[in-house]
């Protein structure tokens, strides 16, 4: 029996003045190589707050296009597949890799649509094309990753950005049972870094944050072995917890210049640091901070789609559920409350759910 879909749907728009607006949109019809998803879960990313919710910071083709439906961490179920789809079909549970690239530039061929070089065809869901804060989402088949039955839609929404981003960064520095790990910034991305570092074998995980609520959450969830309030003695405190040496690996998820400096200076000789948090500045004294101790800094921006597929497989193997980091859930009609809470920082991950 043919599926009957509504003609219109509700979707959330971010005007850029720390508010949200629910508007009515036409339910799209999938074209060649496209699918229509019934949304199941859409989580809120810190970059949405920093770059869109409070004010529209992005410029040009990478900026938020006013009037677009927000939400770049979408997960749902296909209800219609357009002509030309090769792999995905109606009924499939899917994660959406949140940047749709041209598919033919060098970065896209590597799987990194995040850094697609085409100004015409690179469009991020929730930024330059409609995202997941609506009842339905139009997506391109090439942007989809299968969601196994053992992972929930809320798990999938987290994988779409936060967990995928962290996994890429951790793979760059390499984490094993030989390593102690420092995570600076214990927002949702930092919590994900701690959770994944644990599964990758890290023997000691230390977290630093300025907010007591986040420190408590990291401790209560068992993600960090030690949590330290942000302060002037952080480097010495980390060294004291690691036999005077410092950590082998550090992950900055804060984007704060002081926290980034702590991440570098609290890393031992020959250690590796990865910068994941977006924005901000960094202040270093290259010789004592980096050169003389033979340290390496990596930058890591989101992830590749093949790494996202690999992460899904490993999450199933590890029985790790990203949704465990969700502390608050809201229906779409209360999406304004969801964004306001996420902006306050007094929470873990915030999700809009549709069932």
Secondary structure, DSSP 8 states (H G I E B T S, - for coil): ------SEEEEEE--SSS--EEEEEE-----TTEEEEEEEEEE--HHHIIIIIS-----GGGS--TT----S-EEEEEEEE-TT-SS--TT-EEEE-SEE--SSSHHHHTT-GGG---TTT-EEBTTTB--SSBSEEEEEGGGEEE--TTS-HHHHHHIIIIIHHHHHHHHHH---TT-EEEEE--SHHHHHHHHHHHHTT-SEEEEEES-HHHHHHHHHTT--SEEEE--TTHHHHHHHHTTTS-EEEEEE-S--HHHHHHHHHTEEEEEEEEE-S-SS-----HIIIIITTT-EEEE--S--HHHHHHHHHHHHHHT--GGGGEEEEE-GGGHHHHHHHHHHT-SSEEEEE--
